[in-house]
Amino acid sequence: MAQDSFVPDARVPTSVGSVEIILRVVAGTPNVYEARYSFDVLNGGGAILDVRSGNLVPHLTGAQITQTKAFMDAMLTKAQGAIG
């Protein structure tokens, strides 16, 4: 957002408040997987300076991908069990 001011921008990122991870699996042969992330970059006063988001997969190791797929497959199986 643009700011109409000649005051120097003293915004300095100091922390991340929370991270949101969204995992999605679509049943198929094979299943299709998606993992996304989002987090707020905060200043010292807790104001949001930036929101970062994107594809989580490039940030995961091979082992993490394998484990996450296994978890997602288990949750898909549980969800399918809910329909009888």
C-alpha positions in Angstrom: 0.0 0.0 0.0 1.4 3.4 -1.0 2.1 5.9 1.8 1.9 9.7 1.2 4.7 10.8 3.5 8.3 12.1 3.3 9.0 10.4 6.7 11.8 7.8 6.2 10.5 4.2 6.3 11.8 2.8 9.6 10.0 -0.6 9.1 12.4 -3.4 10.1 11.3 -7.0 10.1 11.8 -8.6 13.5 9.7 -11.7 13.7 7.3 -14.1 12.1 4.0 -14.4 14.0 2.7 -17.7 12.6 3.1 -20.0 9.6 0.1 -21.5 7.8 0.6 -24.8 5.9 -2.1 -26.1 3.5 -1.8 -29.7 2.4 -4.1 -31.1 -0.3 -4.5 -34.5 -1.8 -6.8 -35.4 -4.6 -7.7 -39.0 -5.0 -6.6 -40.6 -8.3 -4.2 -43.0 -9.9 -1.8 -41.7 -8.8 -3.0 -39.3 -6.1 -2.2 -35.6 -6.7 -0.5 -33.7 -3.9 -0.1 -30.0 -3.1 1.5 -28.2 -0.2 1.5 -24.4 0.2 2.7 -22.0 2.9 2.0 -18.5 4.1 3.5 -16.4 6.8 3.4 -12.8 8.0 6.6 -10.9 8.5 6.2 -8.5 11.5 8.0 -5.4 12.8 8.9 -4.8 16.5 5.4 -3.4 17.1 3.7 -6.5 15.7 2.5 -4.8 12.5 2.5 -6.9 9.3 5.2 -5.7 6.9 4.9 -8.4 4.4 3.1 -11.6 3.6 5.1 -14.4 2.1 3.4 -17.4 0.4 4.1 -20.0 -2.2 4.7 -23.7 -3.0 6.1 -25.5 0.0 7.4 -28.6 -2.0 10.7 -27.0 -3.1 11.6 -26.3 0.5 11.1 -29.9 1.7 13.7 -32.7 1.7 13.0 -36.0 -0.1 12.3 -37.7 3.2 9.8 -34.9 4.3 8.0 -35.3 1.0 7.7 -39.1 1.4 6.5 -38.7 5.0 4.0 -35.9 4.1 2.6 -38.0 1.2 2.1 -41.0 3.6 0.3 -38.7 6.1 -1.9 -37.2 3.4 -2.7 -40.7 2.1 -3.7 -41.8 5.6 -6.0 -38.8 6.0 -7.6 -39.4 2.6 -8.2 -43.1 3.6 -9.8 -41.8 6.9 -12.0 -39.3 5.0 -13.1 -42.0 2.5 -14.0 -44.2 5.5 -16.4 -41.6 6.7 -18.7 -42.3 3.7 -19.0 -45.9 4.6 
